[in-house]
Amino acid sequence: MAIPLVAIILAAGDSTRMNSDVPKVLHPVAGQPMIEYALQNAESLSPSRIFVVVGAGSSAVAGYVGKRARSVLQKKRLGTGHAAAQIGRA
């Protein structure tokens, strides 16, 4: 039996070094928000679900992602492992 593929995009960073009120993942790179590249790559794998872990600017990021992925809030940014663990709490 095949194990279903799930994609997790970590997008909860505080953007402190960006000196911007715009969430880091929504900053444009080559004409698209950074998160768009991650979403396109995840979608190309045809996973059963795509999750986006959001934190700072969560409403803006979740709004951009829309129905393409399920947004999961990481209330306290306690690292990558903690971010991935939020999926189990969703």
LINSUL-V70695 format. One record per residue. SS is DSSP state (2 for helix, 1 for strand, 0 for the rest). OMEGA is omega in whole degrees, 0 to 359 (none if undefined). NEAR is the number of other ideal C-beta (glycine too) atoms within 8 Angstrom. Layout:
ss->SS omega->OMEGA near->NEAR
ss->SS omega->OMEGA near->NEAR
This chain:
ss->0 omega->181 near->2
ss->0 omega->177 near->3
ss->0 omega->182 near->4
ss->0 omega->179 near->7
ss->0 omega->176 near->8
ss->1 omega->177 near->10
ss->1 omega->177 near->11
ss->1 omega->177 near->10
ss->1 omega->181 near->13
ss->1 omega->185 near->9
ss->1 omega->185 near->14
ss->0 omega->183 near->11
ss->0 omega->182 near->11
ss->0 omega->179 near->7
ss->0 omega->185 near->11
ss->2 omega->181 near->4
ss->2 omega->180 near->4
ss->2 omega->183 near->8
ss->0 omega->184 near->3
ss->0 omega->174 near->7
ss->0 omega->179 near->2
ss->0 omega->177 near->10
ss->0 omega->184 near->12
ss->2 omega->185 near->13
ss->2 omega->178 near->11
ss->2 omega->175 near->12
ss->0 omega->182 near->11
ss->1 omega->172 near->7
ss->1 omega->182 near->8
ss->0 omega->173 near->4
ss->0 omega->180 near->4
ss->1 omega->173 near->8
ss->1 omega->181 near->10
ss->2 omega->184 near->12
ss->2 omega->180 near->14
ss->2 omega->179 near->8
ss->2 omega->178 near->9
ss->2 omega->178 near->11
ss->2 omega->180 near->14
ss->2 omega->180 near->8
ss->2 omega->178 near->8
ss->2 omega->180 near->12
ss->2 omega->181 near->10
ss->2 omega->179 near->6
ss->0 omega->182 near->8
ss->0 omega->180 near->5
ss->0 omega->177 near->11
ss->0 omega->177 near->5
ss->1 omega->171 near->9
ss->1 omega->176 near->14
ss->1 omega->173 near->14
ss->1 omega->177 near->16
ss->1 omega->183 near->17
ss->1 omega->178 near->13
ss->0 omega->178 near->14
ss->0 omega->180 near->10
ss->0 omega->188 near->11
ss->2 omega->182 near->11
ss->2 omega->178 near->6
ss->2 omega->180 near->10
ss->2 omega->179 near->16
ss->2 omega->178 near->10
ss->2 omega->178 near->7
ss->2 omega->183 near->9
ss->2 omega->179 near->11
ss->2 omega->182 near->5
ss->2 omega->180 near->3
ss->2 omega->181 near->7
ss->0 omega->176 near->13
ss->1 omega->178 near->8
ss->1 omega->180 near->12
ss->1 omega->184 near->12
ss->1 omega->170 near->9
ss->0 omega->186 near->13
ss->0 omega->178 near->4
ss->0 omega->179 near->5
ss->0 omega->184 near->11
ss->0 omega->175 near->6
ss->0 omega->185 near->6
ss->2 omega->180 near->6
ss->2 omega->178 near->6
ss->2 omega->179 near->11
ss->2 omega->181 near->14
ss->2 omega->180 near->10
ss->2 omega->180 near->8
ss->2 omega->179 near->12
ss->2 omega->179 near->11
ss->2 omega->180 near->5
ss->2 omega->184 near->6
ss->0 omega->none near->7
